[in-house]
Amino acid sequence: MSWNIANVRFKHRNSDKYVLKDISLEITPGSFTAILGPNGAGKSSLLNILLGLNKPEAGSVNFKTVPINKWKRSELAKQIGVVAQTEEISFPLSVRDVVGMGRYPHLGPWKRESKHDEEIVSSVMQTCDVFQFADRDINTLSGGEKQRVRIARALAQQPDTLALDEPTAALDIAHEMAAFNLLKNLAKGGMTVMLITHHINLAARYADSLAVLHNGAVAASGPPAEVLKPQLIQEVWKWPAIITPHPGPGPDTGAPQVVPISK
């Protein structure tokens, strides 16, 4: 298993309310797993638990069979690339420099990039369609462009696991679709992809497995066709919907799609 989470409970300091309640979840190597749920369901809290940034009050979190708190942060950075929902860079840096930060876990302090490192950085910038911004100050880019730079930086780490929190929220439709295609292809190539998203229908089309959080608990998990049911949508998102197969064409033909019903 890439991640094994068993009976995890978590609440924020000075709070009596549990954000996560007895969460159990397995994320298998080479899979594309999407974590879904309404605002406040506990998705970002779960991500922080998976990354060892928050310590659960109860339960266990293992990454590659090792307790997450036993990993050295420097070693974990070689294994997991992270794309946060938001990030502020308050000083001038070129896009090339930001993406190059992804090589730091392999280089360590004060070591210059080799030609191999430079090639990796150039390659991932091309992949994420930000190569044309290489010399631009990161703070001059739009929100969507910055997010593509963050994805490129994570890929520059050459991790075997990728964890993303709403990475396509600021992207236009073309780059959003390109991002989901990229994540699907990375998973097909053996990378483990864990994505938090509000885009239920895109998750159903591209992810191998869905996990739906509701009030801090796993309401359902498994293949999209098994998870997305009208009753679940009504219960979790508080809105009636029908489920219809994606018309295609393409490899996602037949994937379940949620169509909200007008009240």
N, C-alpha and C positions, 0 to 999 in steps of 0.2 A: 504494500500500500504506500502511496505517496503520503497521504494523511489518514490518520485514524483518530476520530474524536469520539470519546465514550463518556456519556453521562455528564457533560460539561454544564456547570452552573456558574453564572457570573453576574455581579452587580457592581455598579460604579461606587467609588468611595463616597461615604456619607449619604448613601441611598439605601432605602429598605426594599426597593423594587428590583427584582431580578430581570436583567435584560435578556439573558439566555437561561433557559430552564431545561435541564437534563437533555442537552443536545447530543445526539449520537449520529455520526455520519462517516462514511468511508469514501475517499476519493482515490480512484485507482490510477496507476501510472499510465500515461499516454491517453488519458481521457480528457474530454472537454466537458466540464461541469459548470452549470450556471446556477447561481444562487439568486432566487427571486423572493419577492415579498413587498408589501406596502411600506411606506415610510414608517420608521420606528419599529420595524419587525425584528431588528437585531442583526442585520446583514453586516454592517461595518464592524460591529462589536465582534462578530464571529471571525471576520478577517483578521482583526488584531489578535484574537486568541490563536488563530492558525499560525500567525507569524511570531508568536511569542512576545508580542508587545504588551499584552495584558495577561495577567495570571488568573486562571479560573479559581473560583472558591472551592469547587469540587469537580471531580472527573479527571480525565487524562487526555492529553493531546500528543500524539506521536507523529513525527515526520520521518519517513523511511525507517520505521520501527524504533527510532530513538526519541525519547521525550524531548519536546521542543525546547525546554529550558536547559537541556544538556548540550545543545549545539552552541559552538562559538559563533558569534555574530559574523565574524569574517568568513567562516566556512559556509554559513547559511546564505551569505550574499553570493557565493558562487553557485548555489543550488537553486535559489528562488529569485526571479526578477519580479519586482513589484511596481505597479502603476497605480498611484493614488488618484483619488477623485479630484483633488485640488492640490496646488503646490505654489508657494510664492518664492520667487528668486529676486531678492531686493538689490542685487548689484549686477553690473553689466557682465554678461557672458555670451559668447557666440553660441549659436546652435551646435556647431561642431564641438565646442568645449563641453557643452551639457551632455551630448550623446557620448562623448569620450569618457565621461565620469563612470559609465558602465563598465569600463575596463579596470577600474580601481581595485576591485576585489582580487584581480589576477596580478596586478602590478605592485600594489602596496605603496607606501609613501616614498616620494622622491625618485621613483623609477620612471624613466621616459618610455613612451610608447615605442614599440618596435614596428617595423613595416607590417608585420602580421596584425598587430593591434589596429593600425591605421586602416588596413584593408577591411577588417571587421566593422569598424565604425562607418566607413564609406558604404559598405554593403547594406547595413541595416538602415542607414539614412535613405538609400535608394528604395529599399523595401517599404518604408513608411512614408515615402513621397515627401521628404523634407530636405533632400540633398541640395535643392536649389536655394535653401535658406542657410546654408552652411556658415556663411560669414555674417549673417544678421544677428543682432542682439536679440536674445530670446524674448525680452520684454517688448519687442516691437511686433511680435506675432499675435494673431488672433487666438482666442481660447482653444478652438479646434486644432489649429496648427501647433500650439504648445503641447496639446495632448498627444499628437502624433510624435512629437519630439520625445516625450516621456516614454512612449511605447518603444521607440528606437533605442533609447538609453537602456531600458530593461533588456531588450534583445542583445545589446552589445555586451551584456554580462555573460552571454552564452549559457543561460541557465537551462536546466532540464525541467523546471517548473516555473509557471508564470501565474501570478496572482494579480487580478485587475479589479479595481473598484470604479464602476461606471465609466469605463474608458471612452465610450462613444457618445457621452451625453452632449458634448459641444460640437460634434462632427456633423457636416452636411451629409445628405443621403449617400452620395458617391463614396465619401471616405468612411462612412459608417459601414456600408456594405463591404468595402475593401478590408476594413478592420476585422469584421466577422469572418470573411473568407480567409484572411491571414491566420486568425486564431484556429480555424478549422484545419487548415493545412499544417500548421505547427503541431496540432494534436495528431494528425495523420502521420506526421514524421516522427512521432514518439514523445513529444513534449506534453507534460501534464499542464492543462490550462484550467484555472479556476476563476470564474468571472462573476462579479456581482453586477446585476443590471436590472433596470425597470422595463426593458424591452422584451416583454414576454414572447411575442411572436417571433422575433429574430432568434431568441434563445431556443425556442422550440424547433426552428429550422436548422440551426447549426450545432447545438450542443448534443452530446451523447446522453447526458443525464441532467435532470433538473432537481433542485432541492428548494422547496417552498417554505419560507419561514413565516410564522404567524404568532404574534404575541410572545416571541422569544423561544418558540418551539418549532420543530420540524412538522409541518402539517402534511407533507407528502414528499416523497423522493423516488426517483427512478426514471425510466425513459419518458420522453415528452408525451407520447401517446397514452401512457398509463397515468401520468400525473395530471394533465390538463383536462379537467372535467367541469361542466357547468356548476355543479354543486360546490366544488372547491373554489372557483372564482367568486361565487356569491358569498361564501363563508369568509374567505380571506380578504378580498378586495371590496366586499360590500356592494357589488354591482352585478346585475344579471347579464348573462352572456350566453352565446351559443358557441360551440366548437365546430369548425369546418375545416376540411383538408385543404392544404395549400394547392392551388390549381397547377403550379408549375409554369413553364417547363423547368427542368433542372434536377439535380440530385436530391433536393428537398421536397420534391413533389409528394403530396400526401401528408406532410407534416401538419400536426394540429395547429390551428390558428384560432385565437380568441377574438370573437366579434361581439363587442358590447352592444346591448340592446337599449334603445332609447326608452326612457321612462315616460 
